[in-house]
Amino acid sequence: MTKYLAVASLLALLAFVLWIAYEQWAMVVVDMPPWAWAAIILGGGLSLLVGFGLMALMFYSARHGYDDPARKIDRDNR
């Protein structure tokens, strides 16, 4: 029951945030030229590409042992 309550509350919070975002979007009227929309889309796409690339590098380095210590540290024999 607790799991369903948590999921329901998170979905309600998401719906509330999306509603607020839509209301703010509809309240502001700005006339932007097509090149400005292209710049926004390109910037967002490049940001996502950099984020995905960095996450892929992080998983790659963790899976191939690059994050392991150079030598085992024996903490019992200090």
N, CA, C and O atoms as a Maestro MAE file, in Angstrom:
{
 s_m_m2io_version
 :::
 2.0.0
}

f_m_ct {
 s_m_title
 :::
 protein
 m_atom[312] {
  # First column is atom index #
  i_m_mmod_type
  r_m_x_coord
  r_m_y_coord
  r_m_z_coord
  i_m_residue_number
  s_m_chain_name
  s_m_pdb_residue_name
  s_m_pdb_atom_name
  i_m_atomic_number
  :::
  1 25 0.825 -1.196 0.000 1 A "MET " " N  " 7
  2 3 0.000 0.000 0.000 1 A "MET " " CA " 6
  3 2 0.866 1.256 0.000 1 A "MET " " C  " 6
  4 15 0.529 2.252 -0.641 1 A "MET " " O  " 8
  5 25 1.978 1.203 0.718 2 A "THR " " N  " 7
  6 3 2.854 2.371 0.803 2 A "THR " " CA " 6
  7 2 3.464 2.693 -0.553 2 A "THR " " C  " 6
  8 15 3.632 3.859 -0.910 2 A "THR " " O  " 8
  9 25 3.794 1.642 -1.308 3 A "LYS " " N  " 7
  10 3 4.379 1.855 -2.624 3 A "LYS " " CA " 6
  11 2 3.387 2.552 -3.553 3 A "LYS " " C  " 6
  12 15 3.767 3.461 -4.291 3 A "LYS " " O  " 8
  13 25 2.141 2.142 -3.524 4 A "TYR " " N  " 7
  14 3 1.139 2.767 -4.377 4 A "TYR " " CA " 6
  15 2 0.875 4.210 -3.966 4 A "TYR " " C  " 6
  16 15 0.647 5.070 -4.817 4 A "TYR " " O  " 8
  17 25 0.904 4.475 -2.679 5 A "LEU " " N  " 7
  18 3 0.704 5.834 -2.200 5 A "LEU " " CA " 6
  19 2 1.862 6.730 -2.639 5 A "LEU " " C  " 6
  20 15 1.643 7.880 -3.017 5 A "LEU " " O  " 8
  21 25 3.082 6.217 -2.592 6 A "ALA " " N  " 7
  22 3 4.246 6.990 -3.032 6 A "ALA " " CA " 6
  23 2 4.163 7.281 -4.526 6 A "ALA " " C  " 6
  24 15 4.419 8.408 -4.950 6 A "ALA " " O  " 8
  25 25 3.809 6.282 -5.324 7 A "VAL " " N  " 7
  26 3 3.695 6.472 -6.774 7 A "VAL " " CA " 6
  27 2 2.579 7.463 -7.091 7 A "VAL " " C  " 6
  28 15 2.744 8.333 -7.946 7 A "VAL " " O  " 8
  29 25 1.449 7.335 -6.408 8 A "ALA " " N  " 7
  30 3 0.328 8.244 -6.646 8 A "ALA " " CA " 6
  31 2 0.687 9.679 -6.281 8 A "ALA " " C  " 6
  32 15 0.328 10.609 -7.003 8 A "ALA " " O  " 8
  33 25 1.389 9.867 -5.174 9 A "SER " " N  " 7
  34 3 1.754 11.231 -4.780 9 A "SER " " CA " 6
  35 2 2.779 11.825 -5.743 9 A "SER " " C  " 6
  36 15 2.719 13.017 -6.044 9 A "SER " " O  " 8
  37 25 3.719 11.014 -6.231 10 A "LEU " " N  " 7
  38 3 4.684 11.521 -7.200 10 A "LEU " " CA " 6
  39 2 4.019 11.867 -8.531 10 A "LEU " " C  " 6
  40 15 4.380 12.858 -9.166 10 A "LEU " " O  " 8
  41 25 3.050 11.057 -8.956 11 A "LEU " " N  " 7
  42 3 2.321 11.373 -10.185 11 A "LEU " " CA " 6
  43 2 1.489 12.635 -10.024 11 A "LEU " " C  " 6
  44 15 1.388 13.438 -10.952 11 A "LEU " " O  " 8
  45 25 0.889 12.816 -8.847 12 A "ALA " " N  " 7
  46 3 0.132 14.038 -8.580 12 A "ALA " " CA " 6
  47 2 1.046 15.252 -8.594 12 A "ALA " " C  " 6
  48 15 0.677 16.299 -9.124 12 A "ALA " " O  " 8
  49 25 2.232 15.123 -8.019 13 A "LEU " " N  " 7
  50 3 3.192 16.214 -8.026 13 A "LEU " " CA " 6
  51 2 3.646 16.532 -9.447 13 A "LEU " " C  " 6
  52 15 3.781 17.703 -9.803 13 A "LEU " " O  " 8
  53 25 3.883 15.508 -10.262 14 A "LEU " " N  " 7
  54 3 4.258 15.714 -11.661 14 A "LEU " " CA " 6
  55 2 3.146 16.437 -12.419 14 A "LEU " " C  " 6
  56 15 3.418 17.366 -13.180 14 A "LEU " " O  " 8
  57 25 1.898 16.019 -12.216 15 A "ALA " " N  " 7
  58 3 0.771 16.668 -12.880 15 A "ALA " " CA " 6
  59 2 0.674 18.133 -12.463 15 A "ALA " " C  " 6
  60 15 0.394 18.995 -13.295 15 A "ALA " " O  " 8
  61 25 0.901 18.420 -11.186 16 A "PHE " " N  " 7
  62 3 0.846 19.792 -10.700 16 A "PHE " " CA " 6
  63 2 1.935 20.643 -11.338 16 A "PHE " " C  " 6
  64 15 1.673 21.774 -11.749 16 A "PHE " " O  " 8
  65 25 3.145 20.119 -11.425 17 A "VAL " " N  " 7
  66 3 4.255 20.867 -12.019 17 A "VAL " " CA " 6
  67 2 4.009 21.104 -13.506 17 A "VAL " " C  " 6
  68 15 4.285 22.192 -14.011 17 A "VAL " " O  " 8
  69 25 3.494 20.100 -14.210 18 A "LEU " " N  " 7
  70 3 3.187 20.277 -15.630 18 A "LEU " " CA " 6
  71 2 2.085 21.305 -15.833 18 A "LEU " " C  " 6
  72 15 2.133 22.083 -16.785 18 A "LEU " " O  " 8
  73 25 1.102 21.317 -14.956 19 A "TRP " " N  " 7
  74 3 0.027 22.312 -15.043 19 A "TRP " " CA " 6
  75 2 0.576 23.717 -14.826 19 A "TRP " " C  " 6
  76 15 0.224 24.638 -15.563 19 A "TRP " " O  " 8
  77 25 1.428 23.893 -13.832 20 A "ILE " " N  " 7
  78 3 2.033 25.199 -13.570 20 A "ILE " " CA " 6
  79 2 2.896 25.634 -14.755 20 A "ILE " " C  " 6
  80 15 2.863 26.798 -15.155 20 A "ILE " " O  " 8
  81 25 3.663 24.705 -15.311 21 A "ALA " " N  " 7
  82 3 4.513 25.035 -16.462 21 A "ALA " " CA " 6
  83 2 3.659 25.458 -17.655 21 A "ALA " " C  " 6
  84 15 4.013 26.402 -18.362 21 A "ALA " " O  " 8
  85 25 2.545 24.774 -17.886 22 A "TYR " " N  " 7
  86 3 1.663 25.144 -18.995 22 A "TYR " " CA " 6
  87 2 1.052 26.523 -18.765 22 A "TYR " " C  " 6
  88 15 0.982 27.332 -19.691 22 A "TYR " " O  " 8
  89 25 0.613 26.793 -17.552 23 A "GLU " " N  " 7
  90 3 0.026 28.097 -17.250 23 A "GLU " " CA " 6
  91 2 1.039 29.220 -17.461 23 A "GLU " " C  " 6
  92 15 0.691 30.277 -17.987 23 A "GLU " " O  " 8
  93 25 2.288 29.000 -17.055 24 A "GLN " " N  " 7
  94 3 3.324 30.011 -17.248 24 A "GLN " " CA " 6
  95 2 3.633 30.189 -18.733 24 A "GLN " " C  " 6
  96 15 3.856 31.309 -19.192 24 A "GLN " " O  " 8
  97 25 3.646 29.097 -19.477 25 A "TRP " " N  " 7
  98 3 3.916 29.163 -20.914 25 A "TRP " " CA " 6
  99 2 2.812 29.931 -21.637 25 A "TRP " " C  " 6
  100 15 3.091 30.741 -22.521 25 A "TRP " " O  " 8
  101 25 1.559 29.677 -21.261 26 A "ALA " " N  " 7
  102 3 0.435 30.322 -21.936 26 A "ALA " " CA " 6
  103 2 0.320 31.795 -21.546 26 A "ALA " " C  " 6
  104 15 -0.236 32.589 -22.305 26 A "ALA " " O  " 8
  105 25 0.831 32.167 -20.387 27 A "MET " " N  " 7
  106 3 0.706 33.538 -19.909 27 A "MET " " CA " 6
  107 2 1.652 34.484 -20.656 27 A "MET " " C  " 6
  108 15 1.339 35.661 -20.836 27 A "MET " " O  " 8
  109 25 2.793 33.976 -21.084 28 A "VAL " " N  " 7
  110 3 3.787 34.812 -21.740 28 A "VAL " " CA " 6
  111 2 3.658 34.657 -23.251 28 A "VAL " " C  " 6
  112 15 3.667 33.541 -23.771 28 A "VAL " " O  " 8
  113 25 3.541 35.768 -23.944 29 A "VAL " " N  " 7
  114 3 3.443 35.742 -25.396 29 A "VAL " " CA " 6
  115 2 4.686 36.426 -25.953 29 A "VAL " " C  " 6
  116 15 4.878 37.630 -25.778 29 A "VAL " " O  " 8
  117 25 5.522 35.647 -26.623 30 A "VAL " " N  " 7
  118 3 6.751 36.160 -27.198 30 A "VAL " " CA " 6
  119 2 6.815 35.698 -28.645 30 A "VAL " " C  " 6
  120 15 6.613 34.522 -28.946 30 A "VAL " " O  " 8
  121 25 7.096 36.630 -29.524 31 A "ASP " " N  " 7
  122 3 7.231 36.282 -30.934 31 A "ASP " " CA " 6
  123 2 8.715 36.060 -31.220 31 A "ASP " " C  " 6
  124 15 9.516 36.995 -31.217 31 A "ASP " " O  " 8
  125 25 9.057 34.795 -31.468 32 A "MET " " N  " 7
  126 3 10.451 34.456 -31.722 32 A "MET " " CA " 6
  127 2 10.618 34.047 -33.183 32 A "MET " " C  " 6
  128 15 9.766 33.352 -33.737 32 A "MET " " O  " 8
  129 25 11.709 34.474 -33.804 33 A "PRO " " N  " 7
  130 3 11.967 34.052 -35.186 33 A "PRO " " CA " 6
  131 2 12.376 32.579 -35.221 33 A "PRO " " C  " 6
  132 15 12.785 32.015 -34.205 33 A "PRO " " O  " 8
  133 25 12.264 31.972 -36.382 34 A "PRO " " N  " 7
  134 3 12.600 30.539 -36.494 34 A "PRO " " CA " 6
  135 2 14.040 30.211 -36.098 34 A "PRO " " C  " 6
  136 15 14.286 29.138 -35.548 34 A "PRO " " O  " 8
  137 25 14.990 31.099 -36.361 35 A "TRP " " N  " 7
  138 3 16.380 30.809 -36.006 35 A "TRP " " CA " 6
  139 2 16.551 30.740 -34.490 35 A "TRP " " C  " 6
  140 15 17.420 30.017 -34.003 35 A "TRP " " O  " 8
  141 25 15.738 31.478 -33.741 36 A "ALA " " N  " 7
  142 3 15.830 31.412 -32.285 36 A "ALA " " CA " 6
  143 2 15.318 30.068 -31.778 36 A "ALA " " C  " 6
  144 15 15.901 29.487 -30.862 36 A "ALA " " O  " 8
  145 25 14.231 29.571 -32.370 37 A "TRP " " N  " 7
  146 3 13.728 28.233 -32.001 37 A "TRP " " CA " 6
  147 2 14.761 27.171 -32.342 37 A "TRP " " C  " 6
  148 15 14.963 26.229 -31.576 37 A "TRP " " O  " 8
  149 25 15.419 27.321 -33.497 38 A "ALA " " N  " 7
  150 3 16.449 26.359 -33.884 38 A "ALA " " CA " 6
  151 2 17.608 26.392 -32.899 38 A "ALA " " C  " 6
  152 15 18.155 25.342 -32.561 38 A "ALA " " O  " 8
  153 25 17.995 27.584 -32.429 39 A "ALA " " N  " 7
  154 3 19.087 27.696 -31.459 39 A "ALA " " CA " 6
  155 2 18.712 27.039 -30.137 39 A "ALA " " C  " 6
  156 15 19.546 26.380 -29.516 39 A "ALA " " O  " 8
  157 25 17.468 27.212 -29.700 40 A "ILE " " N  " 7
  158 3 17.018 26.589 -28.450 40 A "ILE " " CA " 6
  159 2 17.022 25.076 -28.585 40 A "ILE " " C  " 6
  160 15 17.491 24.373 -27.689 40 A "ILE " " O  " 8
  161 25 16.504 24.570 -29.693 41 A "ILE " " N  " 7
  162 3 16.451 23.122 -29.905 41 A "ILE " " CA " 6
  163 2 17.863 22.542 -30.026 41 A "ILE " " C  " 6
  164 15 18.151 21.482 -29.471 41 A "ILE " " O  " 8
  165 25 18.737 23.237 -30.751 42 A "LEU " " N  " 7
  166 3 20.111 22.762 -30.899 42 A "LEU " " CA " 6
  167 2 20.839 22.774 -29.559 42 A "LEU " " C  " 6
  168 15 21.566 21.831 -29.245 42 A "LEU " " O  " 8
  169 25 20.659 23.815 -28.775 43 A "GLY " " N  " 7
  170 3 21.295 23.882 -27.462 43 A "GLY " " CA " 6
  171 2 20.800 22.805 -26.525 43 A "GLY " " C  " 6
  172 15 21.591 22.193 -25.808 43 A "GLY " " O  " 8
  173 25 19.512 22.567 -26.520 44 A "GLY " " N  " 7
  174 3 18.960 21.488 -25.689 44 A "GLY " " CA " 6
  175 2 19.436 20.126 -26.138 44 A "GLY " " C  " 6
  176 15 19.766 19.273 -25.315 44 A "GLY " " O  " 8
  177 25 19.474 19.919 -27.450 45 A "GLY " " N  " 7
  178 3 19.946 18.637 -27.977 45 A "GLY " " CA " 6
  179 2 21.411 18.392 -27.659 45 A "GLY " " C  " 6
  180 15 21.790 17.277 -27.299 45 A "GLY " " O  " 8
  181 25 22.236 19.422 -27.790 46 A "LEU " " N  " 7
  182 3 23.654 19.263 -27.464 46 A "LEU " " CA " 6
  183 2 23.853 19.020 -25.968 46 A "LEU " " C  " 6
  184 15 24.725 18.245 -25.575 46 A "LEU " " O  " 8
  185 25 23.055 19.675 -25.139 47 A "SER " " N  " 7
  186 3 23.148 19.441 -23.698 47 A "SER " " CA " 6
  187 2 22.791 17.997 -23.355 47 A "SER " " C  " 6
  188 15 23.466 17.365 -22.543 47 A "SER " " O  " 8
  189 25 21.742 17.480 -23.967 48 A "LEU " " N  " 7
  190 3 21.375 16.088 -23.749 48 A "LEU " " CA " 6
  191 2 22.459 15.145 -24.258 48 A "LEU " " C  " 6
  192 15 22.763 14.143 -23.611 48 A "LEU " " O  " 8
  193 25 23.038 15.456 -25.403 49 A "LEU " " N  " 7
  194 3 24.090 14.622 -25.965 49 A "LEU " " CA " 6
  195 2 25.306 14.573 -25.042 49 A "LEU " " C  " 6
  196 15 25.877 13.504 -24.825 49 A "LEU " " O  " 8
  197 25 25.703 15.719 -24.501 50 A "VAL " " N  " 7
  198 3 26.834 15.753 -23.574 50 A "VAL " " CA " 6
  199 2 26.503 14.968 -22.306 50 A "VAL " " C  " 6
  200 15 27.342 14.217 -21.809 50 A "VAL " " O  " 8
  201 25 25.290 15.134 -21.779 51 A "GLY " " N  " 7
  202 3 24.885 14.395 -20.582 51 A "GLY " " CA " 6
  203 2 24.876 12.896 -20.802 51 A "GLY " " C  " 6
  204 15 25.380 12.145 -19.967 51 A "GLY " " O  " 8
  205 25 24.309 12.447 -21.920 52 A "PHE " " N  " 7
  206 3 24.290 11.015 -22.229 52 A "PHE " " CA " 6
  207 2 25.708 10.481 -22.420 52 A "PHE " " C  " 6
  208 15 26.031 9.384 -21.965 52 A "PHE " " O  " 8
  209 25 26.547 11.259 -23.094 53 A "GLY " " N  " 7
  210 3 27.919 10.828 -23.321 53 A "GLY " " CA " 6
  211 2 28.700 10.686 -22.027 53 A "GLY " " C  " 6
  212 15 29.433 9.713 -21.852 53 A "GLY " " O  " 8
  213 25 28.554 11.640 -21.118 54 A "LEU " " N  " 7
  214 3 29.257 11.555 -19.843 54 A "LEU " " CA " 6
  215 2 28.749 10.388 -18.997 54 A "LEU " " C  " 6
  216 15 29.538 9.723 -18.326 54 A "LEU " " O  " 8
  217 25 27.454 10.137 -19.022 55 A "MET " " N  " 7
  218 3 26.922 8.992 -18.284 55 A "MET " " CA " 6
  219 2 27.435 7.682 -18.886 55 A "MET " " C  " 6
  220 15 27.757 6.749 -18.151 55 A "MET " " O  " 8
  221 25 27.511 7.609 -20.219 56 A "ALA " " N  " 7
  222 3 28.035 6.406 -20.864 56 A "ALA " " CA " 6
  223 2 29.501 6.190 -20.490 56 A "ALA " " C  " 6
  224 15 29.912 5.058 -20.235 56 A "ALA " " O  " 8
  225 25 30.286 7.254 -20.454 57 A "LEU " " N  " 7
  226 3 31.685 7.119 -20.051 57 A "LEU " " CA " 6
  227 2 31.811 6.676 -18.596 57 A "LEU " " C  " 6
  228 15 32.703 5.899 -18.255 57 A "LEU " " O  " 8
  229 25 30.925 7.165 -17.748 58 A "MET " " N  " 7
  230 3 30.960 6.773 -16.343 58 A "MET " " CA " 6
  231 2 30.662 5.279 -16.194 58 A "MET " " C  " 6
  232 15 31.359 4.586 -15.454 58 A "MET " " O  " 8
  233 25 29.649 4.782 -16.878 59 A "PHE " " N  " 7
  234 3 29.329 3.362 -16.804 59 A "PHE " " CA " 6
  235 2 30.426 2.517 -17.434 59 A "PHE " " C  " 6
  236 15 30.748 1.444 -16.923 59 A "PHE " " O  " 8
  237 25 31.000 2.982 -18.529 60 A "TYR " " N  " 7
  238 3 32.078 2.250 -19.188 60 A "TYR " " CA " 6
  239 2 33.280 2.113 -18.254 60 A "TYR " " C  " 6
  240 15 33.849 1.029 -18.125 60 A "TYR " " O  " 8
  241 25 33.663 3.210 -17.605 61 A "SER " " N  " 7
  242 3 34.835 3.158 -16.730 61 A "SER " " CA " 6
  243 2 34.571 2.303 -15.500 61 A "SER " " C  " 6
  244 15 35.478 1.634 -15.004 61 A "SER " " O  " 8
  245 25 33.350 2.318 -15.009 62 A "ALA " " N  " 7
  246 3 33.029 1.492 -13.837 62 A "ALA " " CA " 6
  247 2 33.019 0.005 -14.203 62 A "ALA " " C  " 6
  248 15 33.459 -0.823 -13.405 62 A "ALA " " O  " 8
  249 25 32.535 -0.341 -15.374 63 A "ARG " " N  " 7
  250 3 32.443 -1.744 -15.788 63 A "ARG " " CA " 6
  251 2 33.793 -2.344 -16.174 63 A "ARG " " C  " 6
  252 15 33.985 -3.555 -16.066 63 A "ARG " " O  " 8
  253 25 34.717 -1.518 -16.618 64 A "HIS " " N  " 7
  254 3 36.003 -2.031 -17.095 64 A "HIS " " CA " 6
  255 2 37.119 -1.868 -16.072 64 A "HIS " " C  " 6
  256 15 38.287 -2.083 -16.398 64 A "HIS " " O  " 8
  257 25 36.786 -1.496 -14.853 65 A "GLY " " N  " 7
  258 3 37.760 -1.484 -13.780 65 A "GLY " " CA " 6
  259 2 38.618 -0.241 -13.674 65 A "GLY " " C  " 6
  260 15 39.588 -0.227 -12.916 65 A "GLY " " O  " 8
  261 25 38.283 0.806 -14.417 66 A "TYR " " N  " 7
  262 3 39.081 2.024 -14.338 66 A "TYR " " CA " 6
  263 2 38.875 2.765 -13.017 66 A "TYR " " C  " 6
  264 15 39.692 3.614 -12.662 66 A "TYR " " O  " 8
  265 25 37.819 2.468 -12.296 67 A "ASP " " N  " 7
  266 3 37.545 3.125 -11.023 67 A "ASP " " CA " 6
  267 2 38.090 2.354 -9.833 67 A "ASP " " C  " 6
  268 15 37.956 2.801 -8.694 67 A "ASP " " O  " 8
  269 25 38.702 1.204 -10.081 68 A "ASP " " N  " 7
  270 3 39.258 0.406 -8.992 68 A "ASP " " CA " 6
  271 2 40.532 1.061 -8.468 68 A "ASP " " C  " 6
  272 15 41.210 1.773 -9.209 68 A "ASP " " O  " 8
  273 25 40.864 0.828 -7.195 69 A "PRO " " N  " 7
  274 3 42.120 1.375 -6.678 69 A "PRO " " CA " 6
  275 2 43.322 0.704 -7.353 69 A "PRO " " C  " 6
  276 15 43.223 -0.411 -7.866 69 A "PRO " " O  " 8
  277 25 44.448 1.403 -7.339 70 A "ALA " " N  " 7
  278 3 45.645 0.878 -7.994 70 A "ALA " " CA " 6
  279 2 46.145 -0.390 -7.303 70 A "ALA " " C  " 6
  280 15 46.676 -1.286 -7.959 70 A "ALA " " O  " 8
  281 25 45.983 -0.464 -6.017 71 A "ARG " " N  " 7
  282 3 46.372 -1.673 -5.285 71 A "ARG " " CA " 6
  283 2 45.362 -1.881 -4.164 71 A "ARG " " C  " 6
  284 15 44.727 -0.932 -3.705 71 A "ARG " " O  " 8
  285 25 45.223 -3.112 -3.733 72 A "LYS " " N  " 7
  286 3 44.301 -3.428 -2.656 72 A "LYS " " CA " 6
  287 2 44.822 -2.843 -1.361 72 A "LYS " " C  " 6
  288 15 46.009 -2.969 -1.062 72 A "LYS " " O  " 8
  289 25 43.971 -2.217 -0.598 73 A "ILE " " N  " 7
  290 3 44.337 -1.665 0.690 73 A "ILE " " CA " 6
  291 2 43.827 -2.607 1.769 73 A "ILE " " C  " 6
  292 15 42.624 -2.838 1.886 73 A "ILE " " O  " 8
  293 25 44.745 -3.147 2.552 74 A "ASP " " N  " 7
  294 3 44.369 -4.052 3.640 74 A "ASP " " CA " 6
  295 2 44.176 -3.219 4.903 74 A "ASP " " C  " 6
  296 15 45.151 -2.814 5.535 74 A "ASP " " O  " 8
  297 25 42.951 -2.969 5.263 75 A "ARG " " N  " 7
  298 3 42.657 -2.079 6.386 75 A "ARG " " CA " 6
  299 2 42.832 -2.775 7.748 75 A "ARG " " C  " 6
  300 15 42.889 -2.101 8.777 75 A "ARG " " O  " 8
  301 25 42.917 -4.092 7.766 76 A "ASP " " N  " 7
  302 3 43.057 -4.812 9.043 76 A "ASP " " CA " 6
  303 2 44.485 -4.756 9.589 76 A "ASP " " C  " 6
  304 15 44.677 -4.828 10.802 76 A "ASP " " O  " 8
  305 25 45.478 -4.630 8.728 77 A "ASN " " N  " 7
  306 3 46.892 -4.663 9.148 77 A "ASN " " CA " 6
  307 2 47.508 -3.273 9.233 77 A "ASN " " C  " 6
  308 15 48.637 -3.081 8.782 77 A "ASN " " O  " 8
  309 25 46.832 -2.341 9.771 78 A "ARG " " N  " 7
  310 3 47.386 -0.987 9.903 78 A "ARG " " CA " 6
  311 2 48.293 -0.885 11.076 78 A "ARG " " C  " 6
  312 15 48.847 0.182 11.338 78 A "ARG " " O  " 8
  :::
 }
 m_bond[311] {
  # First column is bond index #
  i_m_from
  i_m_to
  i_m_order
  :::
  1 1 2 1
  2 2 3 1
  3 3 4 2
  4 3 5 1
  5 5 6 1
  6 6 7 1
  7 7 8 2
  8 7 9 1
  9 9 10 1
  10 10 11 1
  11 11 12 2
  12 11 13 1
  13 13 14 1
  14 14 15 1
  15 15 16 2
  16 15 17 1
  17 17 18 1
  18 18 19 1
  19 19 20 2
  20 19 21 1
  21 21 22 1
  22 22 23 1
  23 23 24 2
  24 23 25 1
  25 25 26 1
  26 26 27 1
  27 27 28 2
  28 27 29 1
  29 29 30 1
  30 30 31 1
  31 31 32 2
  32 31 33 1
  33 33 34 1
  34 34 35 1
  35 35 36 2
  36 35 37 1
  37 37 38 1
  38 38 39 1
  39 39 40 2
  40 39 41 1
  41 41 42 1
  42 42 43 1
  43 43 44 2
  44 43 45 1
  45 45 46 1
  46 46 47 1
  47 47 48 2
  48 47 49 1
  49 49 50 1
  50 50 51 1
  51 51 52 2
  52 51 53 1
  53 53 54 1
  54 54 55 1
  55 55 56 2
  56 55 57 1
  57 57 58 1
  58 58 59 1
  59 59 60 2
  60 59 61 1
  61 61 62 1
  62 62 63 1
  63 63 64 2
  64 63 65 1
  65 65 66 1
  66 66 67 1
  67 67 68 2
  68 67 69 1
  69 69 70 1
  70 70 71 1
  71 71 72 2
  72 71 73 1
  73 73 74 1
  74 74 75 1
  75 75 76 2
  76 75 77 1
  77 77 78 1
  78 78 79 1
  79 79 80 2
  80 79 81 1
  81 81 82 1
  82 82 83 1
  83 83 84 2
  84 83 85 1
  85 85 86 1
  86 86 87 1
  87 87 88 2
  88 87 89 1
  89 89 90 1
  90 90 91 1
  91 91 92 2
  92 91 93 1
  93 93 94 1
  94 94 95 1
  95 95 96 2
  96 95 97 1
  97 97 98 1
  98 98 99 1
  99 99 100 2
  100 99 101 1
  101 101 102 1
  102 102 103 1
  103 103 104 2
  104 103 105 1
  105 105 106 1
  106 106 107 1
  107 107 108 2
  108 107 109 1
  109 109 110 1
  110 110 111 1
  111 111 112 2
  112 111 113 1
  113 113 114 1
  114 114 115 1
  115 115 116 2
  116 115 117 1
  117 117 118 1
  118 118 119 1
  119 119 120 2
  120 119 121 1
  121 121 122 1
  122 122 123 1
  123 123 124 2
  124 123 125 1
  125 125 126 1
  126 126 127 1
  127 127 128 2
  128 127 129 1
  129 129 130 1
  130 130 131 1
  131 131 132 2
  132 131 133 1
  133 133 134 1
  134 134 135 1
  135 135 136 2
  136 135 137 1
  137 137 138 1
  138 138 139 1
  139 139 140 2
  140 139 141 1
  141 141 142 1
  142 142 143 1
  143 143 144 2
  144 143 145 1
  145 145 146 1
  146 146 147 1
  147 147 148 2
  148 147 149 1
  149 149 150 1
  150 150 151 1
  151 151 152 2
  152 151 153 1
  153 153 154 1
  154 154 155 1
  155 155 156 2
  156 155 157 1
  157 157 158 1
  158 158 159 1
  159 159 160 2
  160 159 161 1
  161 161 162 1
  162 162 163 1
  163 163 164 2
  164 163 165 1
  165 165 166 1
  166 166 167 1
  167 167 168 2
  168 167 169 1
  169 169 170 1
  170 170 171 1
  171 171 172 2
  172 171 173 1
  173 173 174 1
  174 174 175 1
  175 175 176 2
  176 175 177 1
  177 177 178 1
  178 178 179 1
  179 179 180 2
  180 179 181 1
  181 181 182 1
  182 182 183 1
  183 183 184 2
  184 183 185 1
  185 185 186 1
  186 186 187 1
  187 187 188 2
  188 187 189 1
  189 189 190 1
  190 190 191 1
  191 191 192 2
  192 191 193 1
  193 193 194 1
  194 194 195 1
  195 195 196 2
  196 195 197 1
  197 197 198 1
  198 198 199 1
  199 199 200 2
  200 199 201 1
  201 201 202 1
  202 202 203 1
  203 203 204 2
  204 203 205 1
  205 205 206 1
  206 206 207 1
  207 207 208 2
  208 207 209 1
  209 209 210 1
  210 210 211 1
  211 211 212 2
  212 211 213 1
  213 213 214 1
  214 214 215 1
  215 215 216 2
  216 215 217 1
  217 217 218 1
  218 218 219 1
  219 219 220 2
  220 219 221 1
  221 221 222 1
  222 222 223 1
  223 223 224 2
  224 223 225 1
  225 225 226 1
  226 226 227 1
  227 227 228 2
  228 227 229 1
  229 229 230 1
  230 230 231 1
  231 231 232 2
  232 231 233 1
  233 233 234 1
  234 234 235 1
  235 235 236 2
  236 235 237 1
  237 237 238 1
  238 238 239 1
  239 239 240 2
  240 239 241 1
  241 241 242 1
  242 242 243 1
  243 243 244 2
  244 243 245 1
  245 245 246 1
  246 246 247 1
  247 247 248 2
  248 247 249 1
  249 249 250 1
  250 250 251 1
  251 251 252 2
  252 251 253 1
  253 253 254 1
  254 254 255 1
  255 255 256 2
  256 255 257 1
  257 257 258 1
  258 258 259 1
  259 259 260 2
  260 259 261 1
  261 261 262 1
  262 262 263 1
  263 263 264 2
  264 263 265 1
  265 265 266 1
  266 266 267 1
  267 267 268 2
  268 267 269 1
  269 269 270 1
  270 270 271 1
  271 271 272 2
  272 271 273 1
  273 273 274 1
  274 274 275 1
  275 275 276 2
  276 275 277 1
  277 277 278 1
  278 278 279 1
  279 279 280 2
  280 279 281 1
  281 281 282 1
  282 282 283 1
  283 283 284 2
  284 283 285 1
  285 285 286 1
  286 286 287 1
  287 287 288 2
  288 287 289 1
  289 289 290 1
  290 290 291 1
  291 291 292 2
  292 291 293 1
  293 293 294 1
  294 294 295 1
  295 295 296 2
  296 295 297 1
  297 297 298 1
  298 298 299 1
  299 299 300 2
  300 299 301 1
  301 301 302 1
  302 302 303 1
  303 303 304 2
  304 303 305 1
  305 305 306 1
  306 306 307 1
  307 307 308 2
  308 307 309 1
  309 309 310 1
  310 310 311 1
  311 311 312 2
  :::
 }
}
